[in-house]
Amino acid sequence: MKQSQITREGHIKQILEALLFSSSEALSLAKLREIIQHHYPLSSRQLQQLIEELQAEYRIQGRSFQIEEIAHGFLLRTTEEMAPFVELLHQDRRGEKLSKAGMEVLAIIGFRSPITKSEIEAIRGVDCSGSLSSLLERGLIESIGRKEVVGRPLLYGVTKKFLSHFGLKDITQLNTALMQSAGEL
Amino acid sequence: MFAEKSLLFSLAHFEGPLHLLLHLVQKEEIDLYEIALCELAAQLYTKLEGVENIDQSADAMEGMASLLLLKSQRLLPQQTSELTEEESVRKEILQQLMEYCQFRETAKLLTLREARQMAFFPRGAQPYEEKIATGLDEISFTEFQKIIQNLILQAPPHKIIQEEAWQVAPKIEWLKKMISLKRAVPFFEVFAQELGRLELIVLFLALLELMKSDELKIIRENMDLYICGKNV
């Protein structure tokens, strides 16, 4: 039997790889553990360590893809070095970019969530209905409840899609990520 | 004599007893934001362990407490009640403006981040799709849009002689015929300056139809635009 020849860790890594390979969206650690636990009981920490090992293996082997921690989970993506080539295949890939106004509204929601429309407008000084509805349509923001004040206005927050769009692990990373971008300027 | 008794502290921006630091901060010679009170407190704590004179430690404690009070006061939003209405309005507007500028910068960084993220492709990205014919392979859409816009703007709105009622279908036929004869025609020969605005628009619609059905396309040669058949 082929399987008996590989170690337990090796087999778990194979399963991890298969799960990540089959998924186009980030898989959470909990989900991965839930699946693997059927065969191999293991702690989240052990699983995390195996993922890190797999990440390191890819790096050492010089693979064209890597496992990244994005949107509260793990995701396989091609490396930046491959971009010039992969881009040619997927030219019209992600549709149009966000408008300047849309990006501003998104920045405000990213840092001030939960926030109401009028609070966003107070910062920007102009009407934001258009930007809000296009951001909602693109699934980058969502309403996450109502504010307990007169009129009970909707509160907005960013979505998981926002995190994957900007390649963030979670929202607390936003600041560091932007500092990095600033450093590249 | 006082100085002798006092405990001495050394920080990145200051060295000396606490009451001197307090004095300098009050005179605004030192920016309180640059003083790490946390570090100061830690130094004070270790120093207090070795102190036997209660008066000496009390002075330091008072200095430390005053510094903490001052810094926390500055960290909190200031009372606006002391300001006149005009001042407070001005301040509010200024604050709002500053906040907005901050977010505008953030938005720029976010855009940068978005662009960088485009370099990473996840699994199962949309497969390559056969592009729908646009007839605009060699010229960008916006460029083409500008050319047409300029043409229409420059065209005389009304000709002196009553124009005939232009229709798209005959123009399509005309374009087809011309291309079958000549293979490639300079764009501005077809879309000539002297045409009336209405005729230009109808001609443009005819061209769009033919580009959509992949019968005609616009090509560029030495900066000149040509309308030509599909197989040229």
Interface residues (C-beta under 8 A of the other chain):
Chain A: L20 F21 S22 S23 S24 E25 E68 L75 L76 R77 T78 T79 E80 M82 A83 V86 E87 L89 H90 Q91 D92 R93 R94 K97 L98 K100 M103 E104 L106 A107 I108 G110 F111 A122 I123 R124 G125 S164 H165 F166 G167 A177 L178 S181 A182 E184 L185
Chain B: Q96 E99 Y100 F103 R104 T106 A107 K108 L109 L110 T111 L112 R113 E114 A115 R116 Q117 M118 A119 F120 F121 P122 R123 G124 A125 Q126 Y128 E129 K131
